[in-house]
């Protein structure tokens, strides 16, 4: 229950839960064939999870402080302080526009292919399949960073995700169960033995940036502290 409360304490997650419930209600009350589209939403979201993590959240650090701050809040800060609970989750300024974009695109394409069914198709693909998968991702990602008892699947996900955080941040971008298939297909998987054989990535927790980089110092002083990171931990991270 504490994990559920932690998830629901994040406003964007609460909105996504409502979006999933609405999508499920529409899917349940619509034609039975809508359920055939739900797995498509699952697959698309798993691909989206990988692509956003690899190519958006791991962008090269922007020079402008305002842009760096956005990226720090979106993801860099989570690597900088991986045990900070309020930095676990995808921020609303990223998640909510993506939800709106995906729903509108699914509705428009669905309406073009099957007139009169656009929003029902969007409900099945984006809200039921996609949002449901996103909530699963947030659950497993949160669990990977919490000191809690884990199921076998949660332990497997946590093991791979911790390799991404603490050994090589250019590997294992998936988090959702089964997503490792995408890493293997796209060349970002690595075996435990190979990972042990290579040297640990330099400045692993700052994604290659020197810990005393002025952009990092500025972002930490405002964003990390606003999210409950202790001043002593912020000072230690710059050492």
C-alpha positions as CSV (number, residue, x, y, z in Angstrom):
1,X,0.0,0.0,0.0
2,X,2.9,2.4,0.7
3,X,4.0,2.1,-2.9
4,X,0.5,2.8,-4.2
5,X,0.3,5.9,-1.9
6,X,3.7,7.0,-3.2
7,X,2.7,6.7,-6.8
8,X,-0.6,8.5,-6.3
9,X,1.1,11.3,-4.4
10,X,2.5,12.3,-7.8
11,X,-0.2,14.4,-9.5
12,X,0.6,13.2,-13.1
13,X,0.3,9.6,-12.0
14,X,-3.1,10.3,-10.4
15,X,-4.2,11.8,-13.8
16,X,-2.9,8.8,-15.7
17,X,-4.9,6.4,-13.3
18,X,-8.0,8.3,-14.2
19,X,-7.2,8.2,-17.9
20,X,-6.7,4.5,-17.7
21,X,-10.0,4.0,-15.9
22,X,-11.8,6.1,-18.5
23,X,-10.1,4.2,-21.4
24,X,-11.0,0.9,-19.7
25,X,-14.6,1.9,-19.3
26,X,-14.9,2.9,-23.0
27,X,-13.2,-0.3,-24.1
28,X,-15.4,-2.5,-22.0
29,X,-18.6,-0.9,-23.3
30,X,-17.5,-0.8,-26.9
31,X,-17.4,-3.5,-29.6
32,X,-15.5,-6.6,-28.5
33,X,-13.0,-6.1,-31.4
34,X,-11.6,-3.1,-29.5
35,X,-9.7,-5.5,-27.3
36,X,-7.7,-6.6,-30.2
37,X,-6.1,-3.1,-30.3
38,X,-5.1,-3.1,-26.6
39,X,-1.9,-5.2,-27.2
40,X,-0.9,-2.7,-29.9
41,X,-1.1,0.1,-27.3
42,X,1.1,-2.0,-25.0
43,X,3.7,-2.6,-27.7
44,X,3.7,1.1,-28.8
45,X,4.2,2.3,-25.3
46,X,7.1,-0.1,-24.6
47,X,8.8,1.2,-27.8
48,X,8.0,4.8,-26.7
49,X,9.5,4.1,-23.2
50,X,12.8,2.9,-24.7
51,X,13.0,5.7,-27.3
52,X,12.2,8.5,-24.9
53,X,14.6,7.2,-22.3
54,X,17.5,6.7,-24.7
55,X,17.1,9.7,-27.1
56,X,15.3,12.3,-25.0
57,X,16.2,11.8,-21.4
58,X,19.8,11.0,-22.2
59,X,20.3,14.0,-24.5
60,X,23.7,15.7,-24.4
61,X,23.5,18.3,-21.7
62,X,22.3,21.6,-23.1
63,X,24.5,24.7,-22.7
64,X,21.6,27.0,-21.7
65,X,20.8,26.7,-18.0
66,X,17.1,26.9,-18.5
67,X,17.2,23.9,-21.0
68,X,19.6,22.0,-18.7
69,X,17.2,22.6,-15.8
70,X,14.3,21.0,-17.8
71,X,16.5,18.0,-18.6
72,X,17.7,17.8,-15.0
73,X,14.1,17.7,-13.7
74,X,13.1,15.3,-16.4
75,X,15.9,12.7,-15.8
76,X,19.4,13.9,-15.0
77,X,18.3,14.6,-11.4
78,X,17.1,11.1,-11.0
79,X,20.5,9.8,-12.0
80,X,22.2,12.3,-9.8
81,X,20.1,11.3,-6.7
82,X,18.5,7.9,-7.6
83,X,17.0,7.4,-4.2
84,X,15.1,10.6,-4.2
85,X,11.5,9.5,-4.3
86,X,10.0,12.6,-5.8
87,X,12.4,12.3,-8.8
88,X,11.4,8.7,-9.6
89,X,8.5,9.6,-11.8
90,X,8.3,11.1,-15.2
91,X,7.3,14.8,-14.6
92,X,3.9,16.0,-15.7
93,X,5.4,18.5,-18.2
94,X,6.7,15.5,-20.2
95,X,4.1,12.9,-19.5
96,X,0.9,14.8,-20.0
97,X,1.7,16.4,-23.4
98,X,2.8,13.0,-24.6
99,X,-0.5,11.5,-23.5
100,X,-2.4,14.2,-25.3
101,X,-0.4,13.9,-28.4
102,X,-0.7,10.1,-28.5
103,X,-4.4,10.1,-27.9
104,X,-5.1,12.7,-30.6
105,X,-2.9,10.9,-33.1
106,X,-4.7,7.6,-32.3
107,X,-8.1,9.2,-32.6
108,X,-7.3,10.9,-35.9
109,X,-5.8,7.8,-37.4
110,X,-8.7,5.6,-36.1
111,X,-11.3,8.0,-37.4
112,X,-9.6,8.0,-40.8
113,X,-9.5,4.2,-41.0
114,X,-12.9,3.6,-39.2
115,X,-15.2,6.6,-39.4
116,X,-17.1,7.1,-36.2
117,X,-14.7,4.9,-34.1
118,X,-11.8,7.4,-33.6
119,X,-12.1,8.1,-29.9
120,X,-13.0,4.5,-29.1
121,X,-9.9,3.3,-30.9
122,X,-7.8,6.0,-29.0
123,X,-9.4,4.7,-25.7
124,X,-8.3,1.1,-26.5
125,X,-4.9,1.8,-27.9
126,X,-3.7,4.8,-25.9
127,X,-5.7,4.9,-22.7
128,X,-6.1,1.2,-22.0
129,X,-3.0,-0.3,-23.6
130,X,-0.6,2.6,-23.5
131,X,-1.5,4.2,-20.2
132,X,-1.8,0.9,-18.5
133,X,1.7,0.0,-19.7
134,X,3.0,3.4,-18.5
135,X,1.6,2.8,-15.1
136,X,3.3,-0.7,-15.0
137,X,6.6,1.1,-16.0
138,X,6.2,3.6,-13.2
139,X,5.5,0.8,-10.7
140,X,8.6,-1.3,-11.6
141,X,10.8,1.8,-11.9
142,X,9.8,3.0,-8.5
143,X,10.2,-0.5,-7.0
144,X,13.7,-0.8,-8.5
145,X,14.8,2.2,-6.3
146,X,13.0,1.3,-3.1
147,X,14.3,-0.9,-0.3
148,X,11.3,-3.2,-0.4
149,X,10.7,-6.9,-0.8
150,X,10.4,-7.7,-4.5
151,X,8.8,-10.4,-6.6
152,X,11.0,-12.4,-8.9
153,X,10.1,-10.2,-11.8
154,X,10.7,-7.1,-9.8
155,X,14.1,-8.4,-8.8
156,X,15.0,-9.1,-12.4
157,X,13.9,-5.6,-13.5
158,X,15.8,-4.0,-10.6
159,X,19.0,-5.9,-11.4
160,X,19.1,-4.7,-15.0
161,X,18.0,-1.2,-14.1
162,X,20.7,-0.9,-11.5
163,X,23.3,-1.8,-14.1
164,X,22.1,1.2,-16.1
165,X,22.4,3.5,-13.1
166,X,25.6,2.2,-11.5
167,X,27.7,0.5,-14.2
168,X,27.0,1.9,-17.7
169,X,24.3,4.5,-18.4
170,X,24.4,3.7,-22.1
171,X,23.0,0.2,-21.5
172,X,19.6,-1.2,-20.5
173,X,17.2,1.6,-21.2
174,X,14.1,-0.5,-20.7
175,X,12.3,-0.8,-17.4
176,X,9.0,-2.5,-18.1
177,X,9.1,-6.3,-17.8
178,X,9.9,-7.8,-21.2
179,X,11.3,-4.5,-22.5
180,X,14.8,-6.0,-22.5
181,X,13.9,-7.5,-25.8
182,X,14.1,-4.0,-27.3
183,X,17.5,-3.4,-25.8
184,X,18.7,-6.6,-27.3
185,X,17.3,-5.8,-30.7
186,X,18.7,-2.2,-30.7
187,X,22.2,-3.1,-29.4
188,X,22.0,-1.6,-25.9
189,X,21.9,-4.9,-24.0
190,X,25.0,-6.2,-22.2
191,X,25.7,-9.4,-20.3
192,X,26.7,-9.3,-16.6
193,X,30.1,-10.8,-17.4
194,X,30.8,-8.2,-20.2
195,X,29.7,-5.4,-17.9
196,X,32.0,-6.6,-15.1
197,X,34.9,-6.9,-17.6
198,X,34.6,-3.3,-18.7
199,X,35.6,-0.3,-16.6
200,X,32.8,1.5,-14.8
201,X,31.5,4.5,-16.8
202,X,33.2,7.7,-15.6
203,X,31.0,10.1,-13.6
204,X,28.2,7.5,-13.8
205,X,25.7,9.4,-11.6
206,X,26.0,12.6,-13.6
207,X,25.8,10.8,-17.0
208,X,29.4,11.7,-17.9
209,X,29.4,15.3,-16.6
210,X,31.9,16.4,-14.1
211,X,30.1,16.6,-10.7
212,X,31.2,20.2,-10.3
213,X,29.9,21.3,-13.7
214,X,28.4,24.8,-13.1
215,X,25.1,23.7,-14.8
216,X,24.8,20.8,-12.4
217,X,25.7,22.9,-9.4
218,X,23.0,25.4,-10.3
219,X,20.3,22.7,-11.0
220,X,21.1,20.9,-7.8
221,X,21.0,24.0,-5.7
222,X,17.4,24.7,-6.8
223,X,15.8,21.6,-8.2
224,X,17.3,18.8,-6.1
225,X,16.8,20.8,-2.9
226,X,13.2,21.6,-3.8
227,X,12.7,17.8,-4.1
228,X,13.9,17.1,-0.6
229,X,17.6,16.3,-1.2
230,X,19.5,17.3,1.9
231,X,22.1,20.1,1.5
232,X,24.8,17.7,2.8
233,X,24.0,15.2,0.0
234,X,24.0,18.0,-2.6
235,X,27.4,19.2,-1.3
236,X,28.8,15.6,-1.3
237,X,27.6,15.1,-4.9
238,X,29.7,18.0,-6.1
239,X,32.9,16.5,-4.5
